[in-house]
Amino acid sequence: MMNNQTETTSKKPTHSVYYLKPKAGSDQSDWIKVGAAWEHGDKDGLNLSLNILGQNVPVVVRKNKPKTE
């Protein structure tokens, strides 16, 4: 179950995730789509669903917060 920090507001992805594969003999790269991402409701992170070697890999990205002492 998700908490309010990681809850997404949409079932459709808000971002696409790409791997940039260098092209031989070029400054350009091929953009290869490897997944999708959904922004968290609090706008401080993303849920990613990556397709790596045929496996769906879930990843959560959160914004760094200052350490309190």
N, C-alpha and C positions, 0 to 999 in steps of 0.2 A: 504494500500500500504506500502511495506517495504522500509526503507531507506537503504543507503549503509552500515550502521553498522550492521543491522540484516539480510541482504540479504544472502541467502544460495546459494551455487554454485552447488548443486546436488539435484536431486529429490529423490535419494536413501539415506536412513539414513546413517550417518557416525558413529553413536554409538547406542548401545542398552541400555535400562534402566531396571534394575532389582530390585526387592524387595527381601531382604535376610530374609527368614523365619527360625527362629531357629528350629533345630530338638531336640525334647525331648530326654534327656539323651546322647547328643552328642555335641562335640565342633564344628561340621560342621553345615552349614545352607543350606536350599534348595534355589536355585536361581530361582525366578519366574519372567519371563519377563512381565513387565508392560508398556512398551512403547518403543519409538524410539526417537533419537535426530539427529539434523542436525547442523553441525558446521557453524557459521557465516563466511561470506567471509573475514572479518577482523581478524578472529581467536581469537576474544576476547569474544566469547559467544556461546551459543547453543540455538536452538529452540527445545523444548521437546514436544512430544505428548504422554500424559500418558493416560492409560485406567484404570480409577478408578471407581469401582462399576458400570461397564458397560457404563460409560460416558467418552468421549474423553475430556481431559483437556489440553489446550495449556499452556505452561510455557516458559518463556524466562529467561535464565541465562546469566548474564553479568559479566565480570571480574571487580573487584573493582579497581577504579583509585584513586590515592592520591588526597586528598582535597586541593584545592588552596585557600589561604587566601587573 
